[in-house]
């Protein structure tokens, strides 16, 4: 036990419980902010990718552009 207590790590100052809690809260805040930024970045990338893949349905594929189908059945 004497050797353990004589070790340099055991000789230094020890933070209080309040200091430890404050430091952990600060670290958690940083990690949470980074995770939030990553989620938002991924959401934005998905939204951009989805926008590029969007295909408009023209209704009736036999109609010329700008023409309306004669009845709703023809649109499908």
Biopython code that builds the backbone (N, CA, C, O; Angstrom):
import numpy as np
from Bio.PDB.StructureBuilder import StructureBuilder

atoms = [
    (1, "UNK", "N", (0.829, -1.190, 0.000)),
    (1, "UNK", "CA", (0.000, 0.000, 0.000)),
    (1, "UNK", "C", (0.875, 1.255, 0.000)),
    (1, "UNK", "O", (0.501, 2.273, -0.582)),
    (2, "UNK", "N", (2.019, 1.184, 0.642)),
    (2, "UNK", "CA", (2.916, 2.340, 0.695)),
    (2, "UNK", "C", (3.390, 2.726, -0.704)),
    (2, "UNK", "O", (3.500, 3.909, -1.026)),
    (3, "UNK", "N", (3.673, 1.706, -1.541)),
    (3, "UNK", "CA", (4.124, 1.975, -2.912)),
    (3, "UNK", "C", (3.019, 2.656, -3.727)),
    (3, "UNK", "O", (3.286, 3.569, -4.508)),
    (4, "UNK", "N", (1.800, 2.208, -3.540)),
    (4, "UNK", "CA", (0.670, 2.796, -4.264)),
    (4, "UNK", "C", (0.525, 4.257, -3.863)),
    (4, "UNK", "O", (0.400, 5.122, -4.729)),
    (5, "UNK", "N", (0.539, 4.542, -2.587)),
    (5, "UNK", "CA", (0.381, 5.912, -2.117)),
    (5, "UNK", "C", (1.568, 6.798, -2.505)),
    (5, "UNK", "O", (1.421, 8.016, -2.602)),
    (6, "UNK", "N", (2.737, 6.198, -2.725)),
    (6, "UNK", "CA", (3.925, 6.952, -3.105)),
    (6, "UNK", "C", (3.966, 7.244, -4.608)),
    (6, "UNK", "O", (4.782, 8.053, -5.049)),
    (7, "UNK", "N", (3.114, 6.611, -5.391)),
    (7, "UNK", "CA", (3.110, 6.806, -6.834)),
    (7, "UNK", "C", (2.722, 8.259, -7.156)),
    (7, "UNK", "O", (1.877, 8.831, -6.466)),
    (8, "UNK", "N", (3.336, 8.876, -8.211)),
    (8, "UNK", "CA", (3.034, 10.271, -8.574)),
    (8, "UNK", "C", (1.546, 10.542, -8.837)),
    (8, "UNK", "O", (1.054, 11.631, -8.540)),
    (9, "UNK", "N", (0.829, 9.555, -9.394)),
    (9, "UNK", "CA", (-0.595, 9.768, -9.635)),
    (9, "UNK", "C", (-1.352, 9.972, -8.329)),
    (9, "UNK", "O", (-2.358, 10.680, -8.293)),
    (10, "UNK", "N", (-0.881, 9.367, -7.285)),
    (10, "UNK", "CA", (-1.555, 9.473, -5.998)),
    (10, "UNK", "C", (-1.127, 10.732, -5.243)),
    (10, "UNK", "O", (-1.741, 11.087, -4.237)),
    (11, "UNK", "N", (-0.105, 11.392, -5.708)),
    (11, "UNK", "CA", (0.409, 12.564, -5.023)),
    (11, "UNK", "C", (-0.241, 13.866, -5.502)),
    (11, "UNK", "O", (-0.191, 14.880, -4.806)),
    (12, "UNK", "N", (-0.836, 13.836, -6.666)),
    (12, "UNK", "CA", (-1.420, 15.046, -7.249)),
    (12, "UNK", "C", (-2.725, 15.442, -6.580)),
    (12, "UNK", "O", (-3.272, 14.717, -5.749)),
    (13, "UNK", "N", (-3.202, 16.606, -6.966)),
    (13, "UNK", "CA", (-4.483, 17.095, -6.436)),
    (13, "UNK", "C", (-5.623, 16.250, -6.990)),
    (13, "UNK", "O", (-5.556, 15.777, -8.125)),
    (14, "UNK", "N", (-6.632, 16.066, -6.215)),
    (14, "UNK", "CA", (-7.799, 15.276, -6.602)),
    (14, "UNK", "C", (-8.983, 16.223, -6.787)),
    (14, "UNK", "O", (-9.284, 17.009, -5.888)),
    (15, "UNK", "N", (-9.654, 16.165, -7.926)),
    (15, "UNK", "CA", (-10.803, 17.067, -8.134)),
    (15, "UNK", "C", (-11.961, 16.686, -7.215)),
    (15, "UNK", "O", (-12.128, 15.528, -6.833)),
    (16, "UNK", "N", (-12.736, 17.678, -6.884)),
    (16, "UNK", "CA", (-13.907, 17.432, -6.044)),
    (16, "UNK", "C", (-15.012, 16.790, -6.884)),
    (16, "UNK", "O", (-14.924, 16.751, -8.112)),
    (17, "UNK", "N", (-16.032, 16.296, -6.227)),
    (17, "UNK", "CA", (-17.160, 15.684, -6.929)),
    (17, "UNK", "C", (-17.839, 16.714, -7.828)),
    (17, "UNK", "O", (-18.238, 16.395, -8.948)),
    (18, "UNK", "N", (-17.970, 17.933, -7.348)),
    (18, "UNK", "CA", (-18.602, 19.001, -8.133)),
    (18, "UNK", "C", (-17.776, 19.302, -9.389)),
    (18, "UNK", "O", (-18.344, 19.508, -10.461)),
    (19, "UNK", "N", (-16.452, 19.331, -9.270)),
    (19, "UNK", "CA", (-15.597, 19.585, -10.425)),
    (19, "UNK", "C", (-15.715, 18.461, -11.457)),
    (19, "UNK", "O", (-15.734, 18.708, -12.663)),
    (20, "UNK", "N", (-15.792, 17.236, -10.966)),
    (20, "UNK", "CA", (-15.938, 16.089, -11.868)),
    (20, "UNK", "C", (-17.274, 16.171, -12.612)),
    (20, "UNK", "O", (-17.325, 15.970, -13.825)),
    (21, "UNK", "N", (-18.359, 16.468, -11.876)),
    (21, "UNK", "CA", (-19.677, 16.575, -12.503)),
    (21, "UNK", "C", (-19.707, 17.699, -13.533)),
    (21, "UNK", "O", (-20.280, 17.541, -14.612)),
    (22, "UNK", "N", (-19.093, 18.828, -13.202)),
    (22, "UNK", "CA", (-19.050, 19.955, -14.132)),
    (22, "UNK", "C", (-18.288, 19.581, -15.401)),
    (22, "UNK", "O", (-18.725, 19.894, -16.509)),
    (23, "UNK", "N", (-17.153, 18.915, -15.236)),
    (23, "UNK", "CA", (-16.357, 18.515, -16.395)),
    (23, "UNK", "C", (-17.099, 17.504, -17.257)),
    (23, "UNK", "O", (-17.083, 17.600, -18.484)),
    (24, "UNK", "N", (-17.749, 16.533, -16.619)),
    (24, "UNK", "CA", (-18.517, 15.544, -17.388)),
    (24, "UNK", "C", (-19.675, 16.194, -18.125)),
    (24, "UNK", "O", (-19.956, 15.841, -19.270)),
    (25, "UNK", "N", (-20.352, 17.145, -17.480)),
    (25, "UNK", "CA", (-21.463, 17.844, -18.130)),
    (25, "UNK", "C", (-20.958, 18.620, -19.350)),
    (25, "UNK", "O", (-21.612, 18.632, -20.393)),
    (26, "UNK", "N", (-19.802, 19.264, -19.221)),
    (26, "UNK", "CA", (-19.218, 20.005, -20.338)),
    (26, "UNK", "C", (-18.885, 19.055, -21.487)),
    (26, "UNK", "O", (-19.176, 19.342, -22.648)),
    (27, "UNK", "N", (-18.273, 17.923, -21.150)),
    (27, "UNK", "CA", (-17.909, 16.946, -22.185)),
    (27, "UNK", "C", (-19.143, 16.379, -22.873)),
    (27, "UNK", "O", (-19.162, 16.216, -24.093)),
    (28, "UNK", "N", (-20.184, 16.077, -22.077)),
    (28, "UNK", "CA", (-21.423, 15.544, -22.646)),
    (28, "UNK", "C", (-22.064, 16.564, -23.587)),
    (28, "UNK", "O", (-22.582, 16.202, -24.643)),
    (29, "UNK", "N", (-22.025, 17.818, -23.205)),
    (29, "UNK", "CA", (-22.572, 18.877, -24.042)),
    (29, "UNK", "C", (-21.854, 18.926, -25.390)),
    (29, "UNK", "O", (-22.498, 19.078, -26.429)),
    (30, "UNK", "N", (-20.545, 18.801, -25.381)),
    (30, "UNK", "CA", (-19.774, 18.804, -26.623)),
    (30, "UNK", "C", (-20.130, 17.604, -27.502)),
    (30, "UNK", "O", (-20.312, 17.743, -28.712)),
    (31, "UNK", "N", (-20.226, 16.436, -26.888)),
    (31, "UNK", "CA", (-20.561, 15.215, -27.636)),
    (31, "UNK", "C", (-21.969, 15.318, -28.208)),
    (31, "UNK", "O", (-22.201, 14.959, -29.362)),
    (32, "UNK", "N", (-22.921, 15.814, -27.393)),
    (32, "UNK", "CA", (-24.300, 15.961, -27.869)),
    (32, "UNK", "C", (-24.386, 16.951, -29.026)),
    (32, "UNK", "O", (-25.107, 16.712, -29.996)),
    (33, "UNK", "N", (-23.657, 18.057, -28.930)),
    (33, "UNK", "CA", (-23.673, 19.059, -30.005)),
    (33, "UNK", "C", (-23.097, 18.477, -31.289)),
    (33, "UNK", "O", (-23.617, 18.731, -32.376)),
    (34, "UNK", "N", (-22.037, 17.706, -31.169)),
    (34, "UNK", "CA", (-21.430, 17.083, -32.349)),
    (34, "UNK", "C", (-22.386, 16.063, -32.971)),
    (34, "UNK", "O", (-22.530, 16.006, -34.192)),
    (35, "UNK", "N", (-23.032, 15.265, -32.135)),
    (35, "UNK", "CA", (-23.984, 14.270, -32.640)),
    (35, "UNK", "C", (-25.154, 14.964, -33.336)),
    (35, "UNK", "O", (-25.620, 14.509, -34.380)),
    (36, "UNK", "N", (-25.621, 16.062, -32.756)),
    (36, "UNK", "CA", (-26.726, 16.805, -33.359)),
    (36, "UNK", "C", (-26.316, 17.342, -34.729)),
    (36, "UNK", "O", (-27.082, 17.251, -35.689)),
    (37, "UNK", "N", (-25.120, 17.894, -34.818)),
    (37, "UNK", "CA", (-24.626, 18.418, -36.093)),
    (37, "UNK", "C", (-24.541, 17.310, -37.143)),
    (37, "UNK", "O", (-24.909, 17.515, -38.300)),
    (38, "UNK", "N", (-24.057, 16.145, -36.738)),
    (38, "UNK", "CA", (-23.956, 15.019, -37.672)),
    (38, "UNK", "C", (-25.332, 14.573, -38.143)),
    (38, "UNK", "O", (-25.517, 14.288, -39.326)),
    (39, "UNK", "N", (-26.310, 14.508, -37.224)),
    (39, "UNK", "CA", (-27.671, 14.114, -37.616)),
    (39, "UNK", "C", (-28.268, 15.116, -38.597)),
    (39, "UNK", "O", (-28.882, 14.727, -39.591)),
    (40, "UNK", "N", (-28.088, 16.410, -38.317)),
    (40, "UNK", "CA", (-28.629, 17.432, -39.205)),
    (40, "UNK", "C", (-27.970, 17.375, -40.578)),
    (40, "UNK", "O", (-28.639, 17.549, -41.597)),
    (41, "UNK", "N", (-26.675, 17.135, -40.608)),
    (41, "UNK", "CA", (-25.959, 17.036, -41.875)),
    (41, "UNK", "C", (-26.467, 15.848, -42.685)),
    (41, "UNK", "O", (-26.660, 15.961, -43.895)),
    (42, "UNK", "N", (-26.685, 14.705, -42.023)),
    (42, "UNK", "CA", (-27.209, 13.522, -42.717)),
    (42, "UNK", "C", (-28.627, 13.763, -43.209)),
    (42, "UNK", "O", (-28.978, 13.352, -44.315)),
    (43, "UNK", "N", (-29.460, 14.437, -42.385)),
    (43, "UNK", "CA", (-30.820, 14.755, -42.806)),
    (43, "UNK", "C", (-30.811, 15.621, -44.060)),
    (43, "UNK", "O", (-31.575, 15.393, -44.998)),
    (44, "UNK", "N", (-29.936, 16.612, -44.057)),
    (44, "UNK", "CA", (-29.837, 17.500, -45.207)),
    (44, "UNK", "C", (-29.369, 16.739, -46.446)),
    (44, "UNK", "O", (-29.885, 16.962, -47.540)),
    (45, "UNK", "N", (-28.402, 15.848, -46.282)),
    (45, "UNK", "CA", (-27.920, 15.052, -47.410)),
    (45, "UNK", "C", (-29.026, 14.164, -47.952)),
    (45, "UNK", "O", (-29.173, 14.030, -49.167)),
    (46, "UNK", "N", (-29.817, 13.546, -47.054)),
    (46, "UNK", "CA", (-30.930, 12.701, -47.510)),
    (46, "UNK", "C", (-31.965, 13.530, -48.255)),
    (46, "UNK", "O", (-32.496, 13.099, -49.279)),
    (47, "UNK", "N", (-32.253, 14.730, -47.733)),
    (47, "UNK", "CA", (-33.244, 15.592, -48.375)),
    (47, "UNK", "C", (-32.765, 16.009, -49.758)),
    (47, "UNK", "O", (-33.549, 16.030, -50.707)),
    (48, "UNK", "N", (-31.486, 16.342, -49.880)),
    (48, "UNK", "CA", (-30.939, 16.724, -51.179)),
    (48, "UNK", "C", (-30.968, 15.543, -52.145)),
    (48, "UNK", "O", (-31.318, 15.700, -53.314)),
    (49, "UNK", "N", (-30.597, 14.362, -51.653)),
    (49, "UNK", "CA", (-30.597, 13.171, -52.508)),
    (49, "UNK", "C", (-32.018, 12.832, -52.939)),
    (49, "UNK", "O", (-32.246, 12.460, -54.090)),
    (50, "UNK", "N", (-32.957, 12.954, -52.039)),
    (50, "UNK", "CA", (-34.346, 12.653, -52.358)),
    (50, "UNK", "C", (-34.863, 13.629, -53.410)),
    (50, "UNK", "O", (-35.608, 13.236, -54.308)),
    (51, "UNK", "N", (-34.481, 14.877, -53.307)),
    (51, "UNK", "CA", (-34.904, 15.877, -54.282)),
    (51, "UNK", "C", (-34.412, 15.556, -55.674)),
    (51, "UNK", "O", (-35.109, 15.821, -56.653)),
    (52, "UNK", "N", (-33.233, 14.993, -55.778)),
    (52, "UNK", "CA", (-32.685, 14.644, -57.090)),
    (52, "UNK", "C", (-33.355, 13.410, -57.666)),
    (52, "UNK", "O", (-33.380, 13.231, -58.884)),
    (53, "UNK", "N", (-33.899, 12.555, -56.805)),
    (53, "UNK", "CA", (-34.511, 11.315, -57.284)),
    (53, "UNK", "C", (-35.994, 11.456, -57.549)),
    (53, "UNK", "O", (-36.609, 10.544, -58.100)),
    (54, "UNK", "N", (-36.580, 12.577, -57.171)),
    (54, "UNK", "CA", (-38.024, 12.745, -57.332)),
    (54, "UNK", "C", (-38.400, 12.711, -58.806)),
    (54, "UNK", "O", (-37.821, 13.425, -59.625)),
    (55, "UNK", "N", (-39.370, 11.878, -59.128)),
    (55, "UNK", "CA", (-39.849, 11.755, -60.502)),
    (55, "UNK", "C", (-41.300, 12.177, -60.500)),
    (55, "UNK", "O", (-42.099, 11.673, -59.710)),
    (56, "UNK", "N", (-41.641, 13.089, -61.369)),
    (56, "UNK", "CA", (-43.027, 13.546, -61.445)),
    (56, "UNK", "C", (-43.849, 12.584, -62.289)),
    (56, "UNK", "O", (-43.401, 12.078, -63.318)),
    (57, "UNK", "N", (-45.064, 12.351, -61.817)),
    (57, "UNK", "CA", (-45.978, 11.523, -62.587)),
    (57, "UNK", "C", (-46.770, 12.432, -63.509)),
    (57, "UNK", "O", (-47.376, 13.407, -63.063)),
    (58, "UNK", "N", (-46.764, 12.119, -64.762)),
    (58, "UNK", "CA", (-47.466, 12.973, -65.720)),
    (58, "UNK", "C", (-48.925, 12.572, -65.876)),
    (58, "UNK", "O", (-49.671, 13.219, -66.611)),
    (59, "UNK", "N", (-49.334, 11.521, -65.198)),
    (59, "UNK", "CA", (-50.716, 11.069, -65.350)),
    (59, "UNK", "C", (-50.793, 10.028, -66.438)),
    (59, "UNK", "O", (-50.452, 8.867, -66.213)),
    (60, "UNK", "N", (-51.236, 10.427, -67.614)),
    (60, "UNK", "CA", (-51.352, 9.515, -68.751)),
    (60, "UNK", "C", (-50.080, 9.622, -69.578)),
    (60, "UNK", "O", (-49.753, 10.693, -70.089)),
    (61, "UNK", "N", (-49.390, 8.550, -69.703)),
    (61, "UNK", "CA", (-48.141, 8.566, -70.453)),
    (61, "UNK", "C", (-48.382, 8.721, -71.951)),
    (61, "UNK", "O", (-47.453, 9.021, -72.701)),
    (62, "UNK", "N", (-49.633, 8.516, -72.395)),
    (62, "UNK", "CA", (-49.947, 8.652, -73.812)),
    (62, "UNK", "C", (-50.305, 10.082, -74.192)),
    (62, "UNK", "O", (-50.406, 10.404, -75.376)),
    (63, "UNK", "N", (-50.497, 10.946, -73.189)),
    (63, "UNK", "CA", (-50.863, 12.333, -73.471)),
    (63, "UNK", "C", (-49.617, 13.131, -73.846)),
    (63, "UNK", "O", (-48.512, 12.866, -73.371)),
    (64, "UNK", "N", (-49.829, 14.096, -74.698)),
    (64, "UNK", "CA", (-48.747, 15.028, -75.013)),
    (64, "UNK", "C", (-48.567, 15.949, -73.810)),
    (64, "UNK", "O", (-49.482, 16.126, -73.005)),
    (65, "UNK", "N", (-47.388, 16.524, -73.703)),
    (65, "UNK", "CA", (-47.130, 17.428, -72.583)),
    (65, "UNK", "C", (-48.131, 18.571, -72.628)),
    (65, "UNK", "O", (-48.356, 19.184, -73.671)),
    (66, "UNK", "N", (-48.729, 18.846, -71.468)),
    (66, "UNK", "CA", (-49.699, 19.925, -71.377)),
    (66, "UNK", "C", (-51.132, 19.477, -71.618)),
    (66, "UNK", "O", (-52.060, 20.197, -71.248)),
    (67, "UNK", "N", (-51.348, 18.306, -72.227)),
    (67, "UNK", "CA", (-52.700, 17.802, -72.455)),
    (67, "UNK", "C", (-53.219, 17.143, -71.198)),
    (67, "UNK", "O", (-52.450, 16.582, -70.417)),
    (68, "UNK", "N", (-54.497, 17.210, -71.006)),
    (68, "UNK", "CA", (-55.153, 16.540, -69.892)),
    (68, "UNK", "C", (-55.778, 15.250, -70.400)),
    (68, "UNK", "O", (-56.267, 15.229, -71.529)),
    (69, "UNK", "N", (-55.786, 14.170, -69.618)),
    (69, "UNK", "CA", (-56.465, 12.945, -70.054)),
    (69, "UNK", "C", (-57.974, 13.171, -70.105)),
    (69, "UNK", "O", (-58.512, 14.025, -69.400)),
    (70, "UNK", "N", (-58.638, 12.401, -70.940)),
    (70, "UNK", "CA", (-60.084, 12.581, -71.105)),
    (70, "UNK", "C", (-60.854, 12.251, -69.839)),
    (70, "UNK", "O", (-61.834, 12.921, -69.514)),
    (71, "UNK", "N", (-60.425, 11.234, -69.130)),
    (71, "UNK", "CA", (-61.086, 10.928, -67.856)),
    (71, "UNK", "C", (-60.006, 10.451, -66.862)),
    (71, "UNK", "O", (-58.866, 10.179, -67.241)),
    (72, "UNK", "N", (-60.389, 10.363, -65.629)),
    (72, "UNK", "CA", (-59.417, 10.037, -64.584)),
    (72, "UNK", "C", (-58.831, 8.647, -64.763)),
    (72, "UNK", "O", (-57.665, 8.436, -64.426)),
    (73, "UNK", "N", (-59.596, 7.686, -65.282)),
    (73, "UNK", "CA", (-59.097, 6.338, -65.493)),
    (73, "UNK", "C", (-57.884, 6.350, -66.422)),
    (73, "UNK", "O", (-56.927, 5.606, -66.204)),
    (74, "UNK", "N", (-57.920, 7.171, -67.432)),
    (74, "UNK", "CA", (-56.814, 7.232, -68.382)),
    (74, "UNK", "C", (-55.531, 7.764, -67.730)),
    (74, "UNK", "O", (-54.424, 7.468, -68.179)),
    (75, "UNK", "N", (-55.699, 8.538, -66.683)),
    (75, "UNK", "CA", (-54.523, 9.113, -66.017)),
    (75, "UNK", "C", (-53.722, 8.029, -65.308)),
    (75, "UNK", "O", (-52.526, 8.195, -65.070)),
    (76, "UNK", "N", (-54.363, 6.941, -64.975)),
    (76, "UNK", "CA", (-53.670, 5.886, -64.243)),
    (76, "UNK", "C", (-53.465, 4.700, -65.127)),
    (76, "UNK", "O", (-52.895, 3.698, -64.694)),
]
sb = StructureBuilder()
sb.init_structure("model")
sb.init_model(0)
sb.init_chain("A")
sb.init_seg("    ")
for serial, (resi, resn, name, xyz) in enumerate(atoms, 1):
    if name == "N":
        sb.init_residue(resn, " ", resi, " ")
    sb.init_atom(name, np.array(xyz, "f"), 0.0, 1.0, " ", f" {name:<3s}", serial, name[0])
structure = sb.get_structure()
